[in-house]
Amino acid sequence: MANKSLAKVPESTCVLVTGGAGFIGSHTCVELLNKGYRVVVVDDLSNSSKVALDRVRQITGLSADDARLAFYECNILDREALTRVFQENEIDAIIHFAGFKAVGESVQKPLEYYWNNVAGTLVLCSVAREFDVKNIVFSSSATVYGEPDFIPITESCPKHEATNPYGETKSMLERVLTDLYKGDNEWNVVLLRYFNPIGAHESGLIGEDPKGIPNNLLPYVAQVAVGKLACVGVFGDDYPTPDGTGVRDYIHVVDLARGHVAALEWMGGKVGTGEAIGIGSIKGTPAEDGTRRGVGIFNLGTGKGSSVLDVIHAFERACGHELAYEIKPRRAGDVAENYAACDKARDELGWVAEYDLDRMCADSWRWQSTNPNGYAAS
Ligand code: UFG
């Protein structure tokens, strides 16, 4: 029933990062390595590239054989392979990103989404438990709030039914991880609800590399800017927002990555009071070594909403030329406005987002213009 203790320095703490070759995962590896943590990446490369990890080494000054960053190409559904990862590494905590993430595709392929995201997480947690690793940070999403009851959205804003299987997997997994704690109070769980991650590392070496035509606004705008796509479709200009286009809380991926490191330190009892633990009647209690036990839930956003047109204009400033756009009908399932209250993450994790929209677009442009085909040509 024990749990690995996080009451130690980063240099002797080993973090398993599932999905560590992906967009948010690779940026989180950089921030962990910068802080001195040891990192083991598990990624099946189904929507990511091994080149991203070479770039992570380049950014952090690690040689190819430096043991501080290890990589296993495997899917989290593969129990045998995962078991080997835990046998070969003294893992202390997990940051769990691995999962399918395309909203539209999830409607077409619900079975694949539930299987990969939900069953995969069950396998991961069950293997982790065998090795007494019960510290987990989970990559959740603001999508769990559905049509939010109020804005800015606080963590106590009620969850609503998701409008697609992708969102449902996030919501279900929040539930699963919460129940793990309810059943065994040794678990130490953090659910991070991301708003809209964009941007790239300032080096221009890692960034978002979507397959095919992007679904999300920022990668679409970036590909118009670089000449790969002709024109941005703006989905609706008749929302009850200042300029009529949808408003979102865009957050720089490096800020988001740092939020994960802060969550890890919070789990280890190194920051915060622990008052943020507890949902409803579930109250966490700290362990004897001062590390936390419970379920901590945090929004990670900037607290500032930007419209689709704000984003297009910020990107025009970044790339130095005008971008073609055209108003299109609303996209089904979109809400008018969505931005976070981030007071809880600030007060407990000691974390605040530092970068503004102009910086997000400047970094995104640096990545896009120097890697127009993502990692493919590398
Ligand atoms: N938009 C356009 N044109 C595009 C793409 C998007 O106008 O080509 C608009 C959307 O209508 C919305 C805004 O840009 O107003 C942002 O859209 P994104 O698709 O970039 O992001 P979403 O807010 O829809 O989705 C994000 C994440 C999901 C998550 C969801 C809910 O991508 O993973 O937030 O929190 F589920």
Residues whose N, C-alpha, C, O or C-beta is under 5 A from the ligand:
A	BS01	UFG	K101 S141 A142 T143 Y194 F195 N215 N216 L217 L218 Y220 G233 V234 F235 G246 V247 R248 V308 R331 D334
